[in-house]
Amino acid sequence: MYIAGAWVESESGARIEATSPATGERIGSVPSGTREDAGRAIAAANAAWRDWAACSAFERAATVERIAEFISERRDDLAKTLTLDQGKPLRAEAYDEVDELEQYWLMAAADVRRFDGSMPPSVDAGKRALVYRVPKGVVGVITPWNWPYTMPAEVIAPALAAGNAVVWVPAPTTSVCAVKLAECLVDAGLPAGVFNMVTGEGAVVGDEVAASPGTHAVGFIGSIATGHKVAERAAGKAVLLEMGGNGPVVVLEDAEVEKAVAATLVASFLCAGQSCTAGERFLVHEAVHDEYLDKLAAALASEVRLGDPFSDETTMGPLNNEPVAEKMDRHIGEAVERGAELVAGGSRARGYPTSLYYEPTVLRGVTHDMEVATEETFGPIVPISTITSEEEALAVIDESPYGLLTSVFTRDLRRGLRFAEAARAGWVNVNESSNYWESHLPFGGRAGSRSGVGRVGGRYPLETFTETKTVIVEL
């Protein structure tokens, strides 16, 4: 772990073994942090953040840019570690995540240089009113395993750039990746205590970071169940919660079916479907259902290649952990038992080093009350339901507890825009995969949904991790 400017063990001496989902081999171990460890990190951050905040935005931006330089220099090592620890295909996905990681730090440096305040008029001609943006203080960051580089960066980079200190709790199953990323921050020369990383179980160290009065804001990315616990423990603080979703992807009767099929492969099989923006629910109009299904089956057979993630030919690697694989088993089993039909896949693939390699799966005849439609499966699956109208699709979206991202396919741009504005989601793609996003744009769940509050992306987290401060000057 990294606390107060030093690499340290847990005070308990306990460690968590790291096993590769790709090979089944032990790849290392990390300290299993305690509440006392988290408390030490929070204390170090509180001792450091005021001096860091006193630096100019341009000074902080220069340090953040040095982090990006180290990421670029270590691109190969970071990508190979990601494949080994998380399971992403090296050529198809891992290098892309590292390249995007670099951009998050460069973007935070650029955004903080332009993050200004205002000078509104005073009622008194002899006074001046200044409205500054100032850092919150100490930001607790809790992040998941599916994008173990970029998701931490989209929170940590703006938090640090804005003048906060950070205490980061990464996901236990990708903590080897977390150490590699932390090394880039440490080597860039951040002052001691400004950045701290505590590895361990979320229910222990993550809970301490969320609840401690020493953290002044919390940024969380992960599951809905954990996010709700974080929100409860962080009550009264500024929170940014980016949680789950399950689409849907809507294919209307006037859609360009080939385009919808190509987008489906990205929506469901990028990161082996382990994405909050994955298309985990497909609402296909009855007029194009059979054509869509036939073309999808053909594309799946020719373009999705499950295999060794270190192989250049592989497009989809293993799932990251056993609970995700068990959920796939459960959702598919329940759907088939209740009448859904397997078109492709449906079980764990054989002949691989671990049991986490899962066949890319397509289900037809999925009803709106099946688990695979109502919950976030988080695996390589395309659950297809038939709809009869655009209105029916919007009604399904309205009834869903999620509100993160939706896609719609139609040849009519006006219709697509109307649908996007009516759909209850924080982000809507028209004629594009649900797994398409741009890192500088605001991303998050619709108000009232279970998909979170606040926005990641570009300058938007700066608004959560800073606050306005008004100063009146008597001339």
Secondary structure, DSSP 4 states (H G I P E B T S, - for coil): -EETTEE---TT--EEEEE-TTT--EEEEEE---HHHHHHHHHHHHHHHHHHHHS-HHHHHHHHHHHHHHHHHTHHHHHHHHHHHT---IIIIIHHHHHHHHHHHHHHHHHHHT---B-PPPSSTTEEEEEEEEE-SEEEEE--SSSTTHHHHHHHHHHHHTT-EEEEE--GGGHHHHHHHHHHHHHTTPPTTTEEE--S-IIIIIHHHHH-TT-SEEEEES-HHHHHHHHHHTTTSEEEEE------EEE-TTS-HHHHHHHHHHHHHGGGG-STTS---EEEETTTHHHHHHHHHHHHHHH--BS-TTSTT-SB---S-HHHHHHHHHHHHHHHHTT-EEEE--SBPSSSSSTT-B--EEEES--TTSHHHHS---SSEEEEEEES-HHHHHHHHHHSS--SEEEEE-S-HHHHHHHHHHS-SSEEEESS-TT---TTS-B-PPTTSSSEES-BSTTHHHHHSEEEEEEEEE-
